[in-house]
């Protein structure tokens, strides 16, 4: 069996898409290191979702916290990495939530602080319908997320679509409904097959359902 061609795989998607679940699954099944997005300690984020005017504070805190997290994580050598976020994706949120001047300041700081760190060489994007995203947000019960509405989710969808087109890494789009966690062996084999491929920089739709049917 040939080796996995990608060594730093980031799982991306809208709020409630299932990024963390898939990243944890793949890291466990394929023996990779796990880099998870940290946001619980960002008190400004909770204040922002509560309607207070802390958008800039929240975005700046994310930049600082993630740069510190990555400095610690990449201090050790890693053979295979699965992450549930691309750090630069926070600029999608910044562009929506900040005015132009604030956004440019956050973008400049992001580019400066993240420049020393390794970037993903493959992005897997989970596509999920708006209704399902809202349902998942409600189910997981994070109090500070309960004010998120359909309009905000749709604006993030548009932001993600534009951002994906600008990435230099290949992007594999997978429909969330095809990620069948009830069949872990077949799912693991399917993703192993995916990660042994060679992909261009274009977005590629992956039919995970067909792959899982074809694996022995």
Buried (B, 14 or more C-beta within 10 A) or exposed (E): EEEBEBBBBBBBBBBBBBBBBBBBBBBEBBEBBBBBBEBEEBEBBBBBBEEEEBBBBBBBBBBEBBBEBBEEBBEEEBEBBBBBBBBBBBBBBBBBBBEEEBBEBBBEBBEEBBEEBEBBBBBBBBBBBBEBBBEBBEEEEBEBBEEBEEEBBEBBBEBBEEBBEEBEBBBBBBBBEBBEEEEEEBBBBBBBBBBEBEBEEEBBEBEBBEBBEEBE
